[in-house]
Amino acid sequence: MSNSLDNYRLFLFSEAGSQITHMMGISGNEALIAREKIFTENGVINVPYLSGNAIRHRAIREPGAKYLINRYDLAGKLTPDILNFLLTGGSLTEGSVTDNLKTIADMQYLFPLYRALGGSLKNQILSGSINVGRGVLLCEENRAMINKTLPKDFDQIDTVLMGAESFVSQYQYTRADATKQKDADKFLDKQILDNNESNLMIYNGQSIVTNSVFLHDIVLNNVCILEVGAVYDALIRWQEAAGTIGGQSRIGHGRLKTSVNINPYVDLDDARQQYLNHVDTVKDDAIAWLYNTFQSKPEPTGKSKK
């Protein structure tokens, strides 16, 4: 296993396998998709995008953390502090009054995933080595910017693309009223049935259409092959779990089919296997680190009653 450090850029090509409902807010009763302002020859235009924060969590941290929890048989055994560290990055809950150098060094050795992501101990924030870019919609408004960021071995996009609004659609669903459905009289009290008003609910919003394409990247700075393997393993697990992003995944929205290109080239499957081997090798020490680092402070001892 090589311990040499390098910088890597993972370039991701994501195709929407279903409509995408990555929201930014509500207008009336309509859910609005996330947009960013893009300066073009025709002025400033609001273009749909996927936030880097959402990609970071859904595609890397969450699947990577759940793998470790399952692999280390930790389900049902975690404290809130440990779960927060693994799944959301943790939070500061104490003052920084102790020397954390050994604790941090041990974490960086035991958990390549969190060496990349960073996070927070109870009394210190840990910086990571990963920068997750936003998902850029492949559309005419973004074409010039995309051409500037494509990997060198990719062809430039010379043809005019469809405009951003061509990829925006609408959805609408109706949540039925159970009391108005067939055979409701068999289940409801007769008096309630006679006096009950309908609570039928209609909800709707914007979406990005199926088969739209997003380009995004993940930059890893000054890392070894284990961090590369950890991130790639998380991406694979995210894809195996339908690769969802944004809301409404429970009804089939938000599915992305993603392919990965890396520069400089490394065998990603080999990097992943090295990471998986490492996870198994350090299992006992990794579990011990979690419980020792996030153990609760003992309650102050009260004065003895006379």
TORDRENMAR-582268 format. One record per residue (C-alpha): residue number from 1; x, y, z. Coordinates in pm, 1 decimal. Layout:
BEGIN
<NUM <X Y Z>>
...
This chain:
BEGIN
<1 <0.0 0.0 0.0>>
<2 <137.7 340.6 -99.7>>
<3 <140.7 617.1 163.1>>
<4 <246.6 888.0 -82.7>>
<5 <29.3 1200.8 -91.8>>
<6 <-116.2 1356.6 -404.1>>
<7 <-400.3 1577.5 -528.2>>
<8 <-686.4 1413.8 -718.3>>
<9 <-988.4 1538.8 -907.4>>
<10 <-1287.8 1312.2 -955.4>>
<11 <-1505.4 1433.2 -1242.1>>
<12 <-1863.2 1305.8 -1221.6>>
<13 <-2118.1 1277.8 -1501.6>>
<14 <-2469.7 1233.4 -1359.3>>
<15 <-2778.7 1160.7 -1566.9>>
<16 <-3122.2 1199.3 -1410.4>>
<17 <-3298.6 863.8 -1402.9>>
<18 <-3615.0 1032.2 -1278.8>>
<19 <-3733.1 1386.3 -1221.8>>
<20 <-3516.2 1577.8 -973.7>>
<21 <-3680.5 1777.9 -695.5>>
<22 <-3384.4 1939.3 -519.8>>
<23 <-3568.7 2223.5 -349.6>>
<24 <-3475.7 2571.8 -231.6>>
<25 <-3807.2 2686.9 -88.1>>
<26 <-4181.3 2727.5 -123.2>>
<27 <-4393.0 2983.2 -308.7>>
<28 <-4753.8 2953.8 -198.4>>
<29 <-4819.1 2580.7 -217.7>>
<30 <-4555.7 2518.0 -486.4>>
<31 <-4212.8 2369.0 -410.4>>
<32 <-3934.8 2551.1 -598.2>>
<33 <-3619.2 2383.3 -728.6>>
<34 <-3277.0 2517.6 -627.5>>
<35 <-3134.0 2774.3 -869.3>>
<36 <-2820.5 2986.2 -891.6>>
<37 <-2766.3 3313.9 -1076.5>>
<38 <-2554.0 3280.6 -1392.8>>
<39 <-2423.2 3581.6 -1586.4>>
<40 <-2470.7 3530.3 -1960.8>>
<41 <-2469.8 3740.5 -2277.7>>
<42 <-2843.1 3781.4 -2223.1>>
<43 <-2807.2 3902.1 -1865.6>>
<44 <-2832.8 3724.2 -1531.3>>
<45 <-3040.4 3405.1 -1544.6>>
<46 <-3147.7 3171.2 -1264.7>>
<47 <-3030.4 2821.3 -1356.9>>
<48 <-3115.1 2495.8 -1172.2>>
<49 <-2828.2 2324.6 -991.1>>
<50 <-2749.7 2062.7 -726.4>>
<51 <-2579.4 2195.5 -414.3>>
<52 <-2236.8 2063.2 -322.1>>
<53 <-2355.3 2026.9 35.9>>
<54 <-2635.5 1790.3 -67.3>>
<55 <-2399.6 1585.3 -286.0>>
<56 <-2140.2 1570.6 -7.3>>
<57 <-2392.0 1432.2 239.6>>
<58 <-2607.9 1206.9 22.2>>
<59 <-2333.2 1065.7 -200.4>>
<60 <-2035.9 1046.1 37.3>>
<61 <-2089.2 1096.2 410.3>>
<62 <-2418.7 910.6 455.3>>
<63 <-2338.1 593.1 256.9>>
<64 <-1981.5 587.5 389.6>>
<65 <-2097.2 619.6 749.3>>
<66 <-2370.6 358.3 717.0>>
<67 <-2119.1 112.5 574.3>>
<68 <-1890.8 157.0 876.1>>
<69 <-2182.3 124.1 1118.9>>
<70 <-2289.6 -202.2 956.7>>
<71 <-1938.1 -338.2 907.7>>
<72 <-1847.0 -271.4 1269.2>>
<73 <-2182.6 -404.5 1396.3>>
<74 <-2259.6 -76.1 1573.3>>
<75 <-2631.6 -50.4 1496.7>>
<76 <-2824.4 -7.4 1821.0>>
<77 <-2504.8 50.5 2020.3>>
<78 <-2415.8 412.1 1942.0>>
<79 <-2439.8 720.0 2159.0>>
<80 <-2587.0 1038.8 2006.5>>
<81 <-2239.5 1198.3 1995.3>>
<82 <-2091.3 907.5 1799.2>>
<83 <-2385.2 893.6 1559.3>>
<84 <-2363.9 1269.1 1499.5>>
<85 <-1991.8 1244.1 1427.6>>
<86 <-2039.1 960.0 1181.2>>
<87 <-2352.2 1081.8 1000.8>>
<88 <-2346.7 1461.7 1023.4>>
<89 <-1991.2 1559.9 1113.2>>
<90 <-2038.2 1609.3 1486.3>>
<91 <-2067.7 1929.8 1686.9>>
<92 <-1875.6 2128.7 1945.9>>
<93 <-2019.2 2065.2 2290.1>>
<94 <-1719.9 2138.7 2515.6>>
<95 <-1445.6 2397.6 2549.9>>
<96 <-1104.8 2319.7 2396.9>>
<97 <-896.6 2262.9 2707.3>>
<98 <-712.3 1940.1 2628.7>>
<99 <-436.1 1827.8 2396.6>>
<100 <-605.9 1644.3 2108.9>>
<101 <-299.5 1572.1 1893.2>>
<102 <-292.1 1197.1 1956.5>>
<103 <-670.6 1167.6 1929.2>>
<104 <-664.4 1347.5 1594.8>>
<105 <-367.2 1146.7 1465.8>>
<106 <-541.7 822.2 1559.3>>
<107 <-864.0 933.4 1386.7>>
<108 <-677.6 1020.9 1068.1>>
<109 <-515.2 677.7 1062.1>>
<110 <-824.1 477.1 1157.0>>
<111 <-1084.1 660.7 945.0>>
<112 <-966.9 762.8 595.1>>
<113 <-1325.3 867.9 515.3>>
<114 <-1323.9 1126.0 795.2>>
<115 <-967.8 1227.6 722.0>>
<116 <-1115.0 1339.5 389.3>>
<117 <-1446.1 1479.0 516.0>>
<118 <-1331.7 1638.2 838.8>>
<119 <-1575.4 1690.2 1122.1>>
<120 <-1589.1 1791.1 1483.8>>
<121 <-1478.5 1631.5 1805.7>>
<122 <-1659.4 1743.3 2119.2>>
<123 <-1399.7 2016.6 2172.4>>
<124 <-1228.9 2075.6 1838.0>>
<125 <-1318.6 2116.9 1470.4>>
<126 <-1119.2 1899.5 1228.6>>
<127 <-1056.4 2022.9 876.8>>
<128 <-1092.0 1781.3 587.0>>
<129 <-918.8 1745.1 252.4>>
<130 <-1222.2 1723.5 22.6>>
<131 <-1395.8 1992.6 -180.7>>
<132 <-1727.8 1885.3 -331.8>>
<133 <-1846.9 2090.5 -627.5>>
<134 <-2207.8 2168.3 -706.6>>
<135 <-2392.3 1982.6 -981.9>>
<136 <-2388.7 2203.3 -1294.2>>
<137 <-2678.2 2150.3 -1534.6>>
<138 <-2564.2 2073.9 -1889.6>>
<139 <-2742.8 2361.0 -2066.3>>
<140 <-2659.8 2654.8 -2293.8>>
<141 <-2626.9 2904.1 -2009.3>>
<142 <-2356.8 2687.2 -1847.4>>
<143 <-2176.1 2576.6 -2165.9>>
<144 <-1888.1 2826.5 -2152.5>>
<145 <-1821.9 2755.7 -1785.0>>
<146 <-1839.9 2379.7 -1837.4>>
<147 <-1587.0 2396.2 -2121.7>>
<148 <-1341.3 2570.5 -1889.3>>
<149 <-1368.5 2299.5 -1626.6>>
<150 <-1378.5 1982.2 -1839.0>>
<151 <-1086.1 1741.6 -1792.9>>
<152 <-815.1 1786.3 -2056.6>>
<153 <-895.8 1457.6 -2229.0>>
<154 <-1262.9 1557.9 -2278.9>>
<155 <-1378.8 1722.7 -2602.3>>
<156 <-1506.5 2078.3 -2578.8>>
<157 <-1881.3 2130.4 -2629.7>>
<158 <-1914.6 2327.3 -2954.4>>
<159 <-2282.5 2279.4 -3036.4>>
<160 <-2554.1 2503.5 -2896.8>>
<161 <-2739.1 2334.5 -2610.6>>
<162 <-3097.3 2365.3 -2491.5>>
<163 <-3171.7 2651.1 -2252.7>>
<164 <-3205.5 2589.8 -1879.9>>
<165 <-3582.2 2639.9 -1871.3>>
<166 <-3622.7 2354.7 -2121.3>>
<167 <-3524.7 2119.1 -1839.0>>
<168 <-3777.2 2251.6 -1585.7>>
<169 <-4114.5 2083.3 -1547.0>>
<170 <-4392.6 2048.6 -1289.9>>
<171 <-4536.2 1768.3 -1081.4>>
<172 <-4861.5 1738.3 -890.9>>
<173 <-4988.8 1470.5 -655.9>>
<174 <-5309.7 1421.9 -465.3>>
<175 <-5314.5 1277.8 -116.6>>
<176 <-5646.6 1101.3 -90.9>>
<177 <-5894.9 1133.2 192.2>>
<178 <-5937.2 785.7 343.0>>
<179 <-6282.7 873.3 472.4>>
<180 <-6406.1 931.2 117.2>>
<181 <-6270.7 613.0 -32.2>>
<182 <-6467.3 302.7 -118.4>>
<183 <-6566.9 91.2 183.2>>
<184 <-6479.9 371.4 429.2>>
<185 <-6817.4 311.5 592.8>>
<186 <-6695.3 -32.9 701.8>>
<187 <-6418.5 120.0 913.2>>
<188 <-6553.7 451.2 1046.0>>
<189 <-6799.9 529.1 1319.0>>
<190 <-7133.9 603.9 1150.2>>
<191 <-7176.9 939.5 1324.1>>
<192 <-6828.1 1052.7 1224.2>>
<193 <-6885.2 938.9 865.9>>
<194 <-7201.6 1146.4 833.9>>
<195 <-7040.9 1467.9 964.0>>
<196 <-6688.9 1437.0 827.3>>
<197 <-6555.5 1697.4 582.6>>
<198 <-6300.0 1607.0 316.9>>
<199 <-5930.1 1659.9 393.7>>
<200 <-5812.0 1586.7 38.5>>
<201 <-5470.6 1748.3 -17.6>>
<202 <-5307.7 1850.0 -347.2>>
<203 <-4935.4 1927.5 -349.4>>
<204 <-4718.0 2030.4 -642.7>>
<205 <-4384.4 2177.7 -737.9>>
<206 <-4111.2 2225.2 -992.6>>
<207 <-3877.9 1949.7 -1105.4>>
<208 <-3585.6 1894.7 -1340.7>>
<209 <-3683.2 1652.0 -1614.8>>
<210 <-3564.6 1293.6 -1651.8>>
<211 <-3250.2 1245.1 -1866.7>>
<212 <-3112.0 1588.8 -1776.0>>
<213 <-2735.7 1581.6 -1718.6>>
<214 <-2529.4 1734.8 -1438.7>>
<215 <-2150.7 1769.2 -1432.2>>
<216 <-1971.9 1801.3 -1099.7>>
<217 <-1636.0 1731.3 -943.0>>
<218 <-1477.2 1624.8 -616.5>>
<219 <-1127.5 1752.1 -538.2>>
<220 <-909.2 1568.3 -286.6>>
<221 <-607.3 1766.2 -169.0>>
<222 <-291.2 1610.0 -27.2>>
<223 <-437.4 1263.7 28.1>>
<224 <-320.3 904.1 4.1>>
<225 <-487.6 624.4 -186.5>>
<226 <-702.6 527.1 113.3>>
<227 <-898.1 852.9 103.4>>
<228 <-954.8 804.4 -269.2>>
<229 <-1079.0 452.7 -200.3>>
<230 <-1304.1 569.8 83.9>>
<231 <-1473.5 835.1 -129.7>>
<232 <-1512.6 602.7 -427.5>>
<233 <-1655.3 328.6 -205.9>>
<234 <-1915.1 572.5 -72.4>>
<235 <-2008.2 678.6 -425.9>>
<236 <-2052.9 313.9 -528.1>>
<237 <-2277.1 245.0 -228.0>>
<238 <-2479.2 558.9 -301.9>>
<239 <-2533.8 438.1 -658.5>>
<240 <-2627.6 88.5 -542.0>>
<241 <-2896.1 248.3 -322.3>>
<242 <-3050.3 426.2 -626.0>>
<243 <-2822.4 733.5 -612.0>>
<244 <-3089.9 971.5 -489.0>>
<245 <-3053.7 1345.9 -435.6>>
<246 <-3307.6 1604.1 -323.3>>
<247 <-3656.3 1537.6 -190.2>>
<248 <-3941.4 1303.9 -282.8>>
<249 <-3717.2 997.9 -318.0>>
<250 <-3990.9 796.7 -146.1>>
<251 <-4200.8 830.6 -463.4>>
<252 <-3919.7 775.4 -711.8>>
<253 <-3782.9 1127.0 -760.6>>
<254 <-3417.4 1230.1 -751.6>>
<255 <-3238.9 931.5 -903.9>>
<256 <-2900.1 994.4 -1061.8>>
<257 <-2689.5 751.1 -1263.0>>
<258 <-2331.9 865.1 -1210.6>>
<259 <-2000.2 773.6 -1373.5>>
<260 <-1659.3 876.9 -1237.9>>
<261 <-1335.9 986.8 -1407.4>>
<262 <-1022.4 1057.5 -1200.0>>
<263 <-709.0 1261.3 -1266.7>>
<264 <-428.9 1170.1 -1219.0>>
<265 <-533.6 818.8 -1306.9>>
<266 <-545.7 550.1 -1040.8>>
<267 <-726.3 217.9 -1047.2>>
<268 <-1038.0 313.4 -849.9>>
<269 <-1142.3 -46.1 -788.6>>
<270 <-799.2 -121.5 -643.0>>
<271 <-812.5 193.2 -428.9>>
<272 <-1151.9 86.6 -299.9>>
<273 <-1028.3 -261.3 -211.9>>
<274 <-731.4 -116.5 -22.8>>
<275 <-974.3 94.7 177.3>>
<276 <-1204.2 -200.3 254.1>>
<277 <-904.7 -404.3 369.5>>
<278 <-797.8 -116.4 593.8>>
<279 <-1146.6 -91.4 746.9>>
<280 <-1131.3 -457.3 850.5>>
<281 <-771.0 -436.6 972.2>>
<282 <-835.8 -150.0 1216.4>>
<283 <-1183.5 -259.0 1328.4>>
<284 <-1115.8 -306.9 1700.3>>
<285 <-904.9 7.6 1732.2>>
<286 <-1159.9 212.4 1536.0>>
<287 <-1448.0 105.6 1760.2>>
<288 <-1241.6 174.0 2072.3>>
<289 <-1150.0 521.0 1940.8>>
<290 <-1515.7 612.8 1889.5>>
<291 <-1620.9 515.6 2241.0>>
<292 <-1313.8 663.8 2410.3>>
<293 <-1335.6 992.5 2220.7>>
<294 <-1707.4 1051.9 2263.6>>
<295 <-1760.7 911.4 2610.2>>
<296 <-1978.4 1125.0 2834.7>>
<297 <-1821.4 1318.4 3117.2>>
<298 <-1909.4 1184.9 3462.3>>
<299 <-2169.8 1388.5 3648.3>>
<300 <-2024.8 1617.7 3919.9>>
<301 <-2025.3 1448.5 4255.9>>
<302 <-2254.9 1626.3 4501.4>>
<303 <-2160.7 1701.2 4860.5>>
<304 <-2237.4 1430.5 5110.1>>
<305 <-2538.2 1494.6 5323.4>>
<306 <-2463.5 1527.6 5690.9>>
